[in-house]
Amino acid sequence: MVERFKTSERFQLAVTPEGTRKRAKDWKKGFYFIALKANVPIVVAYFDYGKKEVGTKGVFYPTGDVDKDIHTACHPENFVQV
């Protein structure tokens, strides 16, 4: 994926989250390291099925400090420590 970002004029990748129906046991960080190595931003999006709403919560570039970056989440208490 990193090579694809580097060699494409325009490329977008969507990664679905784990733990959407219950608390996640592990935070999978592949999306984070792809963005870090490709030097592309992470766009945080959400789906609210009850409200039938989709949107984005923000954009950030990973710093390389995965612990600090992941704790910028809106509800970091819903995920285990990495």
Helices and strands as residue ranges (DSSP letters): H 2-7, H 30-38, E 42-48, E 53-60, H 66-70, G 76-78
